[in-house]
Amino acid sequence: MRITFCQGVLALAIVINLLILYYVSRLQQRMLHRHRDHVQPSSRLLPVPQRPGVTVIIREFEDFENYVPDVVQAFLKQKPEQPVMVAADTLPYPPLVLPDAPNVQLVILKPAPDQPAHVSRPDMYVKTEYVALVPDGVKVDSTRQLDRMLEEFKANQGRVQMVAAPVQSLAPLQCLNLKVSLRKWTAEYSVAPSTRLCTALKGDAVILLRTKDLFNLSTPLAKPLLTSLFIQTSLRGWTVRILDVSFSSAHQPLLSSSHNQWKAENRAKASRLQLFRDFGIKRVLLEDGKQQWFGCSKETPRCFGTVHDDTPEYLYQNRWTPPCCLQALRETAKYVINILETSGVRYWLEGGTLLGAARHQDIIPWDYDVDLGIYLEDIPNCDLLRNVESGSIVDEKGFVWEKAIEGDFYRVQYSEHNHLHVDLWPFYPKNGLMTKDTWMDHRQDVEFPEHFLKPLLPLPFAGFTALAPNNFRSFLELKFGAGVIENPEYPNPARKKLDKGK
């Protein structure tokens, strides 16, 4: 069969097109692999630092008024090749006018749906062994400032994990100790015995530390930056040393108007609130003895949801009852007991509540309600208990009295919004034993001899004095077993055991 000239040209064109498609396909595959290698540089958590030196990180500033470009220019004036990273949650507006230099990066921390993951990872932009966290408005007087900080860090290597250079301002930098208990949802600040070595700082400072240490923190650049940093580092046992090196401030005050100051303070409060929520900090004790609460109140729901299998959700998180919840339970218990006493209703601490009084003179640190026993025949003496038969009552203090839906007992809730509560269990004597009409599936929910209640004796509990069965040790061992006071355990060990080593 003869092939015409046109057929030959057509066949050649097809072959050439196939070769071109093959070449383009291989080229695309190569580019794809190269892009993947760039997005996932290694299987390690962090990229390996490429060179010695310090990267300046500017994280905390207000987008509506700041001096970030001036700070960047000041560092570059002293050292043109100085790596600088400005980190912001979202793209600042008005826009930051930063130098157009390869060693200056603006990193947006909020992931964008059209960008690969590494774009919003600040650790991908730092190629030096060390970082310096620099506040807004800092004035750079010499190239030696960062060099001296690095020298001091290396001289103290193994003894401290961070060094700090104060920024001269109206309030001097203060050295504090910080103790964080995630189990108790608490951060406690105190004045450090040393003015140079501590676990937290109050005031403005430039902080220098290893890059790998910063980016191995769970949230390395969360705001407020120093609050976040020191909570995380104190949990790891790190310390910071204040150096003789210092930086001056180019602008005092940093914000030029009272309106901008008000905006900044509100943002700082919101950031602090969000940080403590994210970290699970409900109570902060300040170095001056004041307390700040970031948990539930009468106007908000309690900090945990419905309890299943006698094991609240926080126990699975290796935490105990939030301190705001304990405080609300103490307040409710004291209030209810006062009402019962003034009304002539005989009561006593019951079950786990009595166990807490015997062991801690308080509520058990992981308990989530308060139990009181009452004499059934005394209920008519209390108007609130008598009247709840026709529906729940919100009293003048905002506590909610109601008949429980789970059985024949009463419940007093902290508020309409917050359902932390005290349960009142009506007992009555029968053949020398105290019994009741509603029984729960608890090992301690058993009948007991009435002689434990004759007489009732005072017992310290939750900051006040309450009445309890006489010979409460025998009473508790009857209900829970021998040695129950000395051997604490979670309410349902089959679900969650208490780690007694912590």
C-alpha positions as CSV (number, residue, x, y, z in Angstrom):
1,M,0.0,0.0,0.0
2,R,1.4,3.3,-1.0
3,I,1.4,6.3,1.5
4,T,0.7,9.6,0.0
5,F,2.7,12.7,0.9
6,C,-0.2,14.2,2.9
7,Q,-0.6,11.0,4.9
8,G,3.1,11.0,5.7
9,V,3.0,14.6,6.9
10,L,0.0,13.8,9.1
11,A,1.6,10.7,10.6
12,L,4.8,12.7,11.4
13,A,2.7,15.5,13.0
14,I,0.9,12.9,15.2
15,V,4.2,11.5,16.3
16,I,5.6,15.0,17.1
17,N,2.5,15.9,19.1
18,L,2.8,12.6,21.1
19,L,6.4,13.4,21.9
20,I,5.5,16.9,23.0
21,L,2.7,15.7,25.2
22,Y,5.0,13.1,26.8
23,Y,7.7,15.8,27.4
24,V,5.1,18.2,28.9
25,S,3.7,15.5,31.1
26,R,7.2,14.6,32.5
27,L,7.9,18.3,33.1
28,Q,4.7,18.7,35.0
29,Q,5.4,15.7,37.1
30,R,8.8,17.1,37.9
31,M,7.4,20.4,38.9
32,L,4.7,18.8,41.0
33,H,7.3,16.7,42.9
34,R,9.4,19.9,43.3
35,H,6.4,21.7,44.8
36,R,5.6,18.9,47.2
37,D,9.2,18.9,48.3
38,H,8.9,22.6,49.0
39,V,5.6,22.3,50.9
40,Q,6.9,19.3,53.0
41,P,10.6,19.9,53.3
42,S,11.1,16.9,55.6
43,S,9.4,14.5,57.9
44,R,10.6,16.5,60.9
45,L,8.5,18.8,62.9
46,L,10.7,21.8,62.1
47,P,12.9,22.8,59.2
48,V,16.6,22.6,60.2
49,P,18.1,26.1,60.8
50,Q,20.3,26.9,57.9
51,R,22.7,29.3,59.5
52,P,23.8,30.9,62.7
53,G,22.3,34.2,63.6
54,V,19.1,35.8,64.9
55,T,15.8,36.5,63.1
56,V,13.8,39.5,64.5
57,I,10.1,38.6,64.9
58,I,7.7,41.5,65.4
59,R,4.4,40.0,66.4
60,E,2.5,42.3,68.7
61,F,1.3,45.6,67.2
62,E,-1.9,47.4,66.4
63,D,-2.8,47.7,62.7
64,F,-4.6,51.1,63.3
65,E,-1.4,52.7,64.7
66,N,2.0,51.2,64.8
67,Y,5.7,51.9,64.2
68,V,6.6,48.5,62.7
69,P,8.1,49.9,59.5
70,D,10.3,52.2,61.6
71,V,11.5,49.3,63.8
72,V,12.3,47.2,60.7
73,Q,14.2,50.1,59.1
74,A,16.1,50.6,62.4
75,F,17.4,47.0,62.4
76,L,18.3,47.1,58.7
77,K,20.1,50.4,59.2
78,Q,22.4,48.7,61.7
79,K,22.7,45.5,59.7
80,P,21.2,45.5,56.1
81,E,21.1,41.7,55.9
82,Q,19.3,41.3,59.2
83,P,16.4,38.8,58.8
84,V,13.1,40.2,59.9
85,M,9.7,38.6,60.1
86,V,6.5,40.5,60.8
87,A,3.7,38.2,61.8
88,A,0.0,39.1,61.8
89,D,-3.2,37.1,62.2
90,T,-4.7,38.8,59.1
91,L,-3.4,41.2,56.5
92,P,-2.8,44.5,58.3
93,Y,-5.0,47.4,57.2
94,P,-3.9,50.1,56.6
95,P,-1.1,48.2,54.8
96,L,2.3,48.1,56.4
97,V,4.9,49.8,54.2
98,L,7.8,47.4,54.7
99,P,11.2,47.5,52.9
100,D,11.2,45.5,49.6
101,A,14.0,43.2,50.7
102,P,14.4,39.4,50.5
103,N,15.3,39.3,54.2
104,V,12.0,41.0,55.3
105,Q,8.9,38.9,55.4
106,L,5.3,39.6,56.2
107,V,3.7,36.3,57.4
108,I,-0.1,36.0,57.7
109,L,-0.9,33.4,60.3
110,K,-4.5,32.7,59.4
111,P,-4.6,29.9,56.7
112,A,-6.1,30.9,53.4
113,P,-8.2,28.3,51.4
114,D,-6.3,29.1,48.2
115,Q,-2.8,28.7,49.7
116,P,-0.8,25.7,50.7
117,A,-0.4,25.0,54.4
118,H,3.2,26.1,54.7
119,V,2.4,29.7,53.7
120,S,0.8,30.4,57.1
121,R,3.5,28.5,59.1
122,P,6.0,31.1,60.5
123,D,8.6,28.5,61.2
124,M,9.0,28.0,57.5
125,Y,10.3,31.5,57.1
126,V,13.0,31.4,59.9
127,K,16.3,30.2,58.7
128,T,18.5,31.2,61.7
129,E,19.3,29.3,64.8
130,Y,17.9,32.0,67.1
131,V,14.9,34.4,67.2
132,A,14.3,37.7,69.0
133,L,10.8,38.6,69.8
134,V,10.7,42.4,69.5
135,P,7.8,44.7,70.6
136,D,6.5,47.6,68.6
137,G,8.2,50.9,69.0
138,V,11.6,49.6,69.9
139,K,14.6,51.8,69.0
140,V,17.8,50.1,67.9
141,D,20.9,52.0,69.0
142,S,23.7,49.6,68.0
143,T,24.4,46.4,66.1
144,R,25.9,45.1,69.4
145,Q,22.5,44.8,71.2
146,L,21.4,41.6,69.5
147,D,25.0,40.3,69.5
148,R,25.4,40.9,73.2
149,M,22.1,39.1,73.9
150,L,23.3,36.1,71.8
151,E,26.6,36.1,73.7
152,E,24.9,36.2,77.0
153,F,22.5,33.4,75.9
154,K,25.4,31.2,74.9
155,A,27.2,32.0,78.2
156,N,24.2,30.9,80.2
157,Q,23.4,27.9,77.9
158,G,22.1,24.9,79.9
159,R,21.0,27.2,82.8
160,V,18.3,29.3,81.0
161,Q,16.2,28.9,77.9
162,M,15.6,32.6,77.3
163,V,17.3,35.9,77.9
164,A,15.5,39.3,78.0
165,A,16.6,42.8,77.3
166,P,14.4,45.4,79.0
167,V,12.8,48.1,76.8
168,Q,13.1,51.3,78.7
169,S,9.6,52.6,79.6
170,L,7.6,54.3,82.3
171,A,7.1,50.9,84.0
172,P,10.3,48.9,84.7
173,L,10.5,45.3,83.7
174,Q,9.5,43.0,86.6
175,C,10.7,39.5,87.3
176,L,7.9,37.1,88.3
177,N,7.5,33.4,89.0
178,L,4.6,31.7,87.3
179,K,3.1,28.4,88.4
180,V,0.5,26.9,86.0
181,S,-1.7,24.0,87.0
182,L,-3.7,22.7,84.0
183,R,-5.3,20.2,86.3
184,K,-6.7,23.0,88.5
185,W,-7.2,25.4,85.5
186,T,-5.1,28.0,87.3
187,A,-2.2,30.3,86.7
188,E,-0.5,31.9,89.7
189,Y,2.0,34.7,89.5
190,S,4.3,35.8,92.4
191,V,7.2,38.2,92.8
192,A,10.4,36.3,92.1
193,P,13.0,36.3,94.8
194,S,15.6,37.2,92.2
195,T,15.4,40.3,90.1
196,R,17.3,38.6,87.3
197,L,16.2,35.0,87.0
198,C,12.5,34.0,86.9
199,T,9.8,32.2,84.9
200,A,7.8,35.1,83.6
201,L,8.2,38.9,83.0
202,K,5.8,41.8,83.4
203,G,6.6,44.7,81.1
204,D,8.2,45.3,77.6
205,A,11.3,43.3,76.7
206,V,13.1,41.8,73.7
207,I,13.2,38.0,74.3
208,L,15.9,35.9,72.6
209,L,15.6,32.1,72.5
210,R,16.4,29.2,70.2
211,T,14.3,28.9,67.0
212,K,13.6,25.2,67.6
213,D,12.5,25.9,71.2
214,L,10.0,28.6,70.1
215,F,8.4,26.6,67.3
216,N,8.1,23.5,69.4
217,L,5.6,25.3,71.6
218,S,2.0,24.4,70.9
219,T,1.1,28.0,70.0
220,P,4.4,29.9,69.6
221,L,3.0,33.2,68.5
222,A,-0.4,33.4,70.3
223,K,-1.4,36.8,71.7
224,P,-0.9,38.4,74.1
225,L,2.6,37.2,73.2
226,L,4.5,37.3,76.5
227,T,1.5,35.9,78.5
228,S,1.2,33.0,76.0
229,L,4.9,32.4,75.9
230,F,5.5,32.3,79.6
231,I,2.4,30.0,80.3
232,Q,3.8,27.5,77.8
233,T,7.5,27.8,79.0
234,S,6.6,27.6,82.7
235,L,4.8,24.3,82.0
236,R,8.1,23.1,80.6
237,G,10.2,24.3,83.5
238,W,12.1,27.0,81.5
239,T,13.6,30.1,83.0
240,V,14.4,33.6,81.6
241,R,17.3,35.8,82.6
242,I,17.1,39.6,82.5
243,L,20.3,41.0,81.0
244,D,22.1,44.3,81.5
245,V,21.5,44.9,77.8
246,S,18.6,47.2,77.1
247,F,16.7,48.9,74.3
248,S,15.1,52.3,74.3
249,S,11.6,53.1,73.1
250,A,11.3,55.5,70.2
251,H,7.7,56.4,71.2
252,Q,6.3,57.0,74.6
253,P,3.4,56.6,74.8
254,L,3.1,54.1,71.9
255,L,-0.4,55.2,70.9
256,S,-1.0,58.9,70.2
257,S,-4.7,59.3,71.2
258,S,-6.9,58.2,74.1
259,H,-9.3,56.6,71.6
260,N,-6.6,54.4,70.1
261,Q,-5.4,53.5,73.7
262,W,-9.0,52.5,74.5
263,K,-9.2,50.4,71.3
264,A,-5.8,48.7,72.1
265,E,-6.9,47.9,75.7
266,N,-10.1,46.4,74.6
267,R,-8.3,44.2,72.0
268,A,-5.8,43.2,74.7
269,K,-8.6,42.1,77.0
270,A,-10.3,40.1,74.2
271,S,-7.0,38.5,73.3
272,R,-6.3,37.6,76.9
273,L,-9.8,36.2,77.4
274,Q,-9.4,34.1,74.2
275,L,-6.0,32.9,75.2
276,F,-7.1,31.7,78.6
277,R,-10.1,29.9,77.0
278,D,-7.8,28.2,74.5
279,F,-5.4,27.1,77.3
280,G,-8.1,26.2,79.7
281,I,-7.2,28.7,82.4
282,K,-10.2,29.7,84.5
283,R,-8.5,31.5,87.4
284,V,-5.5,33.8,87.5
285,L,-3.8,34.8,90.8
286,L,-1.8,38.0,90.2
287,E,1.4,38.9,92.0
288,D,-0.4,41.6,94.0
289,G,-2.8,39.1,95.5
290,K,-5.8,40.0,93.2
291,Q,-7.7,37.3,91.4
292,Q,-9.1,37.2,87.8
293,W,-11.8,34.8,86.8
294,F,-12.3,33.5,83.2
295,G,-14.8,30.7,83.8
296,C,-18.5,30.4,84.4
297,S,-20.8,32.7,86.5
298,K,-24.4,33.1,87.4
299,E,-25.0,34.6,83.9
300,T,-23.4,31.8,81.9
301,P,-23.7,28.0,81.7
302,R,-21.4,25.9,83.8
303,C,-18.1,24.8,82.3
304,F,-19.1,21.2,81.6
305,G,-22.0,19.4,80.0
306,T,-24.2,16.5,81.1
307,V,-22.3,14.0,83.2
308,H,-22.3,10.4,82.0
309,D,-21.3,7.3,84.1
310,D,-20.5,9.6,87.1
311,T,-17.5,10.8,85.2
312,P,-17.5,14.5,84.0
313,E,-15.8,15.3,80.8
314,Y,-12.9,17.2,82.4
315,L,-11.6,14.0,84.1
316,Y,-11.0,12.5,80.7
317,Q,-8.9,15.6,80.0
318,N,-6.8,14.9,83.1
319,R,-8.3,17.9,84.8
320,W,-10.3,18.5,88.0
321,T,-13.4,20.6,88.6
322,P,-12.9,24.1,87.3
323,P,-12.3,26.5,90.2
324,C,-15.2,28.8,89.1
325,C,-17.5,25.7,89.4
326,L,-16.1,24.8,92.8
327,Q,-16.6,28.4,93.9
328,A,-20.3,28.4,92.7
329,L,-20.9,25.1,94.5
330,R,-19.5,26.5,97.7
331,E,-21.6,29.6,97.4
332,T,-24.8,27.5,96.7
333,A,-24.1,25.1,99.5
334,K,-23.6,27.8,102.1
335,Y,-26.7,29.6,100.9
336,V,-28.9,26.5,101.0
337,I,-27.6,25.4,104.4
338,N,-28.4,28.8,105.8
339,I,-32.0,28.6,104.5
340,L,-32.4,25.1,106.0
341,E,-31.0,26.1,109.4
342,T,-33.2,29.2,109.6
343,S,-36.2,27.2,108.5
344,G,-35.7,24.4,111.1
345,V,-34.9,21.7,108.6
346,R,-32.5,19.1,109.9
347,Y,-29.8,18.3,107.4
348,W,-26.4,16.7,107.1
349,L,-23.5,16.4,104.7
350,E,-24.1,13.3,102.6
351,G,-22.1,10.9,100.4
352,G,-19.2,12.4,98.5
353,T,-19.8,15.8,100.0
354,L,-19.2,14.4,103.5
355,L,-16.2,12.6,102.2
356,G,-14.8,15.9,100.9
357,A,-15.4,17.5,104.3
358,A,-13.6,14.6,106.0
359,R,-10.7,14.6,103.6
360,H,-10.3,18.2,102.4
361,Q,-12.6,20.2,104.7
362,D,-14.0,21.2,101.3
363,I,-15.6,19.8,98.2
364,I,-13.6,17.0,96.6
365,P,-11.5,18.7,93.9
366,W,-13.1,16.6,91.1
367,D,-16.7,16.6,92.4
368,Y,-19.4,18.3,90.4
369,D,-22.3,18.7,92.9
370,V,-23.1,18.8,96.6
371,D,-25.3,16.3,98.4
372,L,-27.3,17.0,101.6
373,G,-29.5,14.7,103.5
374,I,-32.7,16.1,105.1
375,Y,-35.5,14.8,107.3
376,L,-38.6,14.3,105.2
377,E,-40.8,15.3,108.0
378,D,-39.1,18.8,108.2
379,I,-39.9,19.8,104.6
380,P,-43.1,21.7,105.5
381,N,-40.9,23.9,107.7
382,C,-39.3,25.5,104.6
383,D,-41.5,27.6,102.3
384,L,-39.3,27.1,99.3
385,L,-39.2,23.3,99.6
386,R,-43.0,23.2,100.3
387,N,-43.9,25.4,97.3
388,V,-41.7,23.7,94.6
389,E,-44.3,20.9,94.5
390,S,-46.2,23.2,92.1
391,G,-43.2,24.2,90.0
392,S,-39.7,25.6,90.2
393,I,-39.0,28.8,92.1
394,V,-36.4,31.5,91.4
395,D,-35.7,33.1,94.8
396,E,-34.6,36.7,95.4
397,K,-30.9,35.7,95.1
398,G,-31.4,34.1,91.7
399,F,-31.1,30.5,93.0
400,V,-33.5,28.0,91.4
401,W,-35.4,25.6,93.7
402,E,-37.1,22.6,92.0
403,K,-38.3,19.1,92.4
404,A,-35.8,16.8,90.6
405,I,-37.1,15.0,87.6
406,E,-34.9,12.0,88.3
407,G,-36.7,11.0,91.5
408,D,-38.2,12.0,94.8
409,F,-35.7,14.6,95.9
410,Y,-35.0,18.4,95.6
411,R,-32.4,20.4,93.7
412,V,-31.2,24.0,94.1
413,Q,-29.4,25.3,91.1
414,Y,-26.9,28.2,91.1
415,S,-29.0,30.1,88.6
416,E,-31.3,29.8,85.7
417,H,-28.3,29.8,83.3
418,N,-25.8,27.9,85.5
419,H,-27.0,24.5,86.6
420,L,-24.4,23.7,89.2
421,H,-26.5,22.4,92.0
422,V,-27.0,21.1,95.5
423,D,-29.2,18.0,95.8
424,L,-31.4,17.5,98.9
425,W,-32.3,13.9,99.7
426,P,-35.3,13.4,102.0
427,F,-34.8,10.5,104.5
428,Y,-37.1,9.1,107.1
429,P,-36.6,6.7,110.0
430,K,-38.0,3.1,109.7
431,N,-37.1,0.5,112.3
432,G,-34.1,2.4,113.4
433,L,-32.7,2.9,109.9
434,M,-32.8,6.0,107.7
435,T,-34.3,5.2,104.4
436,K,-35.8,7.1,101.4
437,D,-38.1,6.5,98.4
438,T,-35.6,7.2,95.6
439,W,-32.4,5.2,95.3
440,M,-29.7,5.8,92.7
441,D,-27.3,3.3,91.3
442,H,-24.4,4.4,93.6
443,R,-22.5,2.2,96.0
444,Q,-22.9,4.8,98.8
445,D,-26.7,5.0,98.3
446,V,-27.7,2.7,101.2
447,E,-29.8,2.8,104.4
448,F,-27.9,3.6,107.6
449,P,-28.7,3.6,111.3
450,E,-30.4,6.7,112.6
451,H,-28.0,6.9,115.6
452,F,-25.4,8.5,113.2
453,L,-27.7,11.6,113.2
454,K,-28.2,11.8,116.9
455,P,-26.6,14.1,117.5
456,L,-25.4,15.9,114.4
457,L,-22.0,17.5,114.8
458,P,-20.4,20.6,113.3
459,L,-17.7,20.0,110.7
460,P,-15.6,22.5,108.7
461,F,-16.6,22.5,105.1
462,A,-15.9,24.8,102.2
463,G,-15.1,27.8,104.3
464,F,-17.9,27.6,106.8
465,T,-19.3,25.1,109.4
466,A,-21.9,22.5,108.4
467,L,-23.6,19.7,110.3
468,A,-22.5,16.1,109.7
469,P,-23.2,12.7,111.1
470,N,-21.4,11.8,114.4
471,N,-18.6,9.3,114.0
472,F,-18.4,10.3,110.3
473,R,-15.6,7.9,109.6
474,S,-17.7,4.9,110.4
475,F,-20.6,6.5,108.5
476,L,-18.4,6.9,105.4
477,E,-16.9,3.4,105.7
478,L,-20.4,1.9,105.9
479,K,-21.2,3.6,102.6
480,F,-17.9,3.5,100.7
481,G,-15.8,0.8,102.4
482,A,-12.9,0.7,104.8
483,G,-10.1,3.3,104.4
484,V,-12.1,5.5,102.0
485,I,-10.9,8.8,103.6
486,E,-7.2,7.9,103.1
487,N,-7.6,6.3,99.6
488,P,-9.1,8.8,97.2
489,E,-10.5,7.5,93.9
490,Y,-12.6,8.9,91.1
491,P,-16.4,8.2,91.3
492,N,-16.3,5.5,88.6
493,P,-12.9,3.9,88.4
494,A,-14.1,1.5,85.7
495,R,-14.3,4.6,83.4
496,K,-11.4,6.7,84.7
497,K,-8.9,6.0,87.4
498,L,-7.2,8.6,89.6
499,D,-3.5,8.9,88.8
500,K,-2.2,9.0,92.4
501,G,1.3,9.7,91.3
502,K,0.5,13.2,90.2
